[in-house]
Amino acid sequence: MKVYWITGLSGVGKTTVAKMLYENLKLNSAVVLLDGDILRKVFGSDLG
């Protein structure tokens, strides 16, 4: 199993890069994309 953790300042394109990486990797293996913005919407805004 491999994990690619993309970090950086707000608004620098982390989600864009992650989505591009996801699209390329999912062709050859099982891939899950976890986006912090989406996780905060699902689990609540009190996560920070």
N, C-alpha and C positions, 0 to 999 in steps of 0.2 A: 504494500500500500504506500502511496505517495501523497503528501500534503503540500499544496502550494498556498502559502499564506501571503497575501498582498497587503502591505501596509503603506500608509502615507497620509499626508494632510488632506483635509476636506476639500473636495472639488478638483483634485488633480487627475482624475480619470481611473481610479482603482476599479470601479464597477465596469467601465468600458473594457479595460484590459482583461478583467476576469471573465467577462462574457465572451470575448474573443478567444481566450484560452480554453474556456469550456466548450465552445463550438468545435475547436480543433481536436480536443482530447476525446470528446464523446464519440467520435467516429471509430475509435479503436478500443474503447474500454468503457466500463461503467463509471460515470462521473457524477458528482453531486456539487452543485454550486450553492454555497451559503453566503448570502449577502446580509451584512449587518443592518442595513436600512430595513430590509424585509423582516428580519428577525425581531427588530424593535417594534415594528407594526404588529406582529403576531403576538409577541410575549409582553408587550407593554413598553411605554416610553420611559419607565423608571430604571431601565438597565444602564443608562449612561451612554 
